[in-house]
């Protein structure tokens, strides 16, 4: 289920196969993920010498590893344009990270050309990196060192003039990592930070030439653009995966951003596509815009004005969300982010969601189906009371269709289906634990005197 969902969420690629997706767990919790598009694979093959690893934690403690290419040869513009791999290890221990790296190596033969790996100061699994990349030098990244010091300056609650001075010196060092600027910042830390707190800042990193060798080779303008790009990239990762309550939603949010900002990919200017190759991806954005405009026109032409307003609001969700369509012989499963419903495409089209059950109007799932099939709304897909000229106003639609019993029935039905899915896709031990908990809840709610059938 997780594999199917993510295939629908992932960004369209420029060359077949559309994506490389490996070892996605089949549990609803999405325990692990390894993802790389062909475009990302091509970028890494061109710039494998320096690999930058950034980690993003979500509220559940799961971590997203983002691999980015780095170095003076890389001239890619835009946030996430340097990203070449995304992975969520099942566990962030030596075994889990080693397995993640082995998958990366399996599908990226250019890994043997990696000379340097840049990591953050909190990364402790250095022996695992050394084992998997024996000829690569593992260094602290200058970006992560600067972010580390910046965070420490705020944590120490220094006097305002001192904090301002240190932050200003750090900014200068980031943009111009000369030996003089590094020594000056090191001296400032020794002068203004209490000796008992100084070890927390690891000021000796400022005097490690290996860390600052690459930043020192850039001009001030180049360094400013470099750090700004990484700042934006890490902020996007934090705002998408880092704030999401579950891994699924975090990954969905991240890939939504990537779909809505294709310029990050296009701005690279790399001709990575095989010659004389043509795909439907070349014209899909224009085609999609025409399809969406046609659907909007058909809604306005066929539906009454208030019904069209409701349907257009539903369609707006489709346009802003990532949708998945998996077809069967007679039914389609439509999933928009976390909502999954069954659509009956034959006229009059129907859907299991509340909106359609209550109003009998084309919902976001039916409209997603039409959009994916490059079709528009047909009169026979609409019940007669909603065709143009038949209904009165929006208030009358809402009032006439409110049914408290139906509302409760649909809520119970959806909850039952969700519980069924959770029980169906878990191990035997987990099933017994969840079932006994459910049994306990039912008995405590209704009472053991009345046996509740689960």
N, C-alpha and C positions, 0 to 999 in steps of 0.2 A: 504493500500500500504506500509506504514512504517512497519507494523507488518510483512508482507510477506518478505520485504527486510531484516529485522533484523534476522528473522529466518534463512535466508541463510547465514548471516554473523557470527552468533554466533558460538562459539567454540564447537567442538564435545565433548560430555561427555562420561564418562566411563560406565554409567549405565542408563537404561531407567527410566522415559522418558528422552530424550536427553537433555532437558533444561526446565527451568521454566521461562516463560516470561509473564509478567503481565502489564496491563495498558499501553501499547504502544499506543500513540496517532495515529490517522488515518490521520493526516494532513501531508503535505509534509515537514513542518518545524520540525517535531518530537518534540512536545511540552513536552512530558513526557516519561519516561522509567523506568521500574523496571526489573532488570535481575539478575538471580542467576542460575547457573548450579547445577545439582545434586551433582557434586563433591564438589563445593563450599558449598553447603548446608550441606554436610557431614562433612566438615572441621569445620564449625561453630558449628555443633552439638557436636563435640569433644572438642572444645575450646571456649565455649561461655562466659567465666568469664569476659574477658576484651575486649571491642570493641573499636577499633581505627577508627575514622572518619576523612577522608581527603577530602577536597573540591578543585575542579579544575574548574576555570572559562574559558570560551571560549571568542573570540572577541565580540560575540553578548550579552555577559552578562549572558548566561545560565550556570548553574553550575552542574557539575558531582560529585555526592557523591560516594565515594569509602569506603566501610566498610572492615576493616581488623581485623583479630584476633590478639591479642597481649598477652604478659605475659611470664613468665619464662617457662611455660610448652610447649609453642609453639617453636618447633625446625624445622620449615620449611625453606628450603633454596631456594634462587632464587627470583628475582623481581616478584611481583604480586602473589607469592605462598601463601601469607597470605590473599589475597583478597577474600571476601566471598559474596559480593553484590555490584552491580552497580545501581545507580538510578539518574535520572534527574527529579526533581520535576517540575510540571507545572509552579509554581511560588515559589520563595524562601521566603515565608512568613510563618506565623504560620500554616495556613491552608494547604498550599502545602507540607510543611515538615511533618506535622502530618499525612497527607494522605500517604506519602511515607513510614513513619515509621510503619504505620498500615499494609500496604501491607507486609513489611518485617516481622512483627510479625506474620501475618497470616500464612505465609509459613515457619516459623522457630519457632516451639514451644519451642526450647531451649532458647528463648529470656528471659524467666523468671529466668534463671540462670545468667544473666548478672549482675555483681557486680560493674564494673567500666566502664565508657565511657570516652574516651580521645578525646578532641577536640582542635581546634586551637584557638589562642587568639582573632580572629576576629569573632568567632561564637557568635551571639547574641541571638539566639533562645533557650536559656537554659531552660526557662519555658516549652517549648514544649517537650524537652527531658525529663524533670522531670515529666511531665504529662504522657508521653507514657511509661517511664521506672521508675516507682515510687520508686523502691527499689535500683536503681543503683546510685552510686556516680559519678557525672560528674566533671572531672578534666581537666586542661590544660595538653596536652601531652608534655613531655620533648623535644621530637623532634621538635614540632612546636614552643616551647619557644626558643630553640636554633636557629632555622631558623629565627624567629622574631628578635632576638638580632643581628644575623649576618647581616640581611638586614638593621637594624638601624645603625650599625657601618659603613656600606658603605654609607648610606644616609647622615650621619652627616658630611661627608667630613673632617674627622679628620686628623691630621698630620700623616704622614706615620709611624713613630715609635710608636705612640700611637695606631693607627689602628692595626698594626702588633702585639703589645703586647696584646690588647684585644682579637683579633681573636685567638691568640695562647692560651690564658687562657681559652677562650670558648671551644676550641678544647680539652684541657685537662679535662675540666669539663664534656664535653659530654662523654668522654671515661672513666672517673672515677668521678662519681658524689658524692664524699665524702662531708661531712659537711665542712671540711676545704677548699676544692677547691671551693665550692659554696660561702663561706664567703669571700674567697680571690677575686673571681671575683666581688662580690658585692662591696668590698672595692675599687677595681680598678675603677669600674664605678663611685663611689662617688668621687674618686680623679681626674679622667681625663675627665669626662663629665661635661660641664658647668651646674651649678645648674638649670638654666632656661630650659635646655633640658633634664635633668635627669628624670622628670616624664614621658616622652615619652617612656622610656625604661622599665618601670614597674620593676625596679630592685628588688622589694619585692618578685617577683616570685621565685627568687633564694633562698629565705629563707623559702619557703613553703615546708615543709617536705613531704606533700602528693604528690606533683608533682614529687619528686625525689626518692620516696620510691622504685619503680620498677627498675629504672636505677641503683640505689645504690646496688641492690641485684645481679647485673651482674658483672662478672669479667671485666677487662679492655679489653681483647680480645673479649669477648662476646658483650660488649657495642659497640666496634668499628664495629663489624659485623652487629649489630642491626641497628646502625645509617646509615651505608653504604647501607644496604639493603633498608631502607626507603628512602634514598636519591635517589637511582636508581629508585625505584618504583614511587616516586613523579615526577621524571624527565620524565619517560616514559609517565605518565599521562599528564604532561604539553606539551610534544612534540607531543602527539597524539590528545587528546581532546582540550588541551589549546591553540593550534595554528590553529586549523581547523576553517574555516569560517562558518561552519554550524554544527549542532549537529549530523546530519547523517554522515558527513564525519569524524567527530571526533570519533564517536563510531566505524565506519568502520575501521579507522586507529588503534584504540585500539585493536579491536578483530582480526585484521590482525596480529598485533604483537603477540597476545596470541596464534594464530594458528601456527605462524612461530616459536614460542618458547615453544613447549610443555614440555620442560624440567622443566619449572617452576612448572608444575603440577606433573610431574613424580618424581621430586626430594623430594617430601614430605615424601615418604616412608610409607604413611598410607594405610592400607588395608581396604578401605571404600567400596569396591565392595561386593555385596552379594555373599556368597559362591556358588560354582557350577554354576556360571552365565557366559555365553559366549555371546559375541556380536561381530558384524563385525568390531567394532572399534579396536579390538585387532590386526587385520591384515590389517586394511585399509591403513596405511602408506606404507607398502611394496607393497600391491596391487596397490596403486595409483602410486608408482614409476614405477612398471612394465607397467601399462597402459600408463603413460606418455612416457616411452621409446618406447613402441610399436607405439604410435601415431607419434613420431618423426621419427621412422624407416619407417612407411608407407608414410609419407610426402616425405622423401628422395627417397623412391623407386618408387613412383607413379608420383610425380611432376617433372618438369624440375628443374634444379639446381637453376635458379633465382627465379622461383615461390616458390620453397621450402624455399629459404632464406626469402622471404616475409612472408610465412605462419609460419615458425619457430619463426620469430620475434613476430608475433601475439600470438603464443602459449606461448611464454615467459611471455607475459602479463597475460595470464590465470594462469600460474604456480605461479606468484607472487601476484596475486590478489585473493580476495574472490569472488566467483561466486555463483549465485543463479539460480536455474533452477526450474520453475514451469510448469508442463506439462498440456496440454489440449488434446483434442481428435485428432486434426490435426496439431496444432501449439504449439510451446514452447516459453515462454517468458524468455529471457536470460538477466541477469543483472550482469555486472561486475562493482562493485562500483557504479558510478553515471550514467553509460550508460545503457539504456534499449532498446532492439531491439527484433524483432520477427524473429524466426528461423523456416524455413520450413524444417523438417528433411528428408522428402522423396527425393530420388535421382532425379535430382541433387540437393543437399542441397542448400538452399538460405537463405539470411539474409537481413534485412532492413538497415544494417549499411553502411556507405559510402565505407569502404574498399571492401566489397563484391560487392556492386553496381558498383563500378568503375572497379575492376579487375576480378570479377567473380571467386575469389579464396576462399578457406576455411578461414574465418576470425576467430578472437578470440572467437566469440560467438558460431560458429559452432564447433570449437575445444573444447570449454567448454562443449558443449552438448555431444560430443564423449567421453570426459574424464569422465563425470558423468555417462554415460551409459557403461563405460568400453569397448568402441568400438574403432576401428581404421578407418582411411580414406580408403574408397573403391574406385576403379576406376570409378564407375558409379556416384560418388558424385562430380566428377571433369569434367569440360568442356574439350572437346578434345584438344583444342589449348594449354592447360597447361599440358597435359600428357607428360611423359618423351620422349624426342626426337623431340618434335613438335615446341617449342618456341626457340628463339635465346638467347638474353641476358636480363639482368635486365633493362637496359636503354630502350630497345625496348618495354618492357612491360609498363614502366611508360609513355613513350612518346605516345604510341599508345592508351593508356587508358585515357589520360587527356581530359576532356570535361568540359569546363567552364560552359556551360548551365546546365549540370548534377550536377556540384558542387554547383551552386546556388540553383538548384531545391531541392537537398538533404538538404542543409542548411535551406531553407525555410520550408521544410517538417518537419524536426526535431524541429525547433523552434515553428512551429504551433502546433505540438503534445505536446510539453512541456507546452505551454500556455493553451491548451485545458485541460491538466491534472490539472493544477493549478486552472483553473476556475471550474472544475468539483468537486474538493475535497475541497471546502470551504463553509462557511456559506452563507446564503442569503445576509446578509449585506455586507460581504466581496466580494461576487460575484458582487454586484452592484457597489461597490467602484472600484474593479479591471476593470470591464467592462467599466465604465465611463472613467477611466484613459486610457484604451486602445483606446476607441472611440476618446478621445482628441488627443492622439498621432497620430492616423491614419489621423484625420482631419488636424492636424497641419503639418503633413509630406506631404500628397498628396493634401490637400486643401479641405475645406468644399464644394467647388463648384462641387466636384466629390464625390458622396456618396460612401464610401468604405464599402463593405459588410464584417462584422466580423463573 
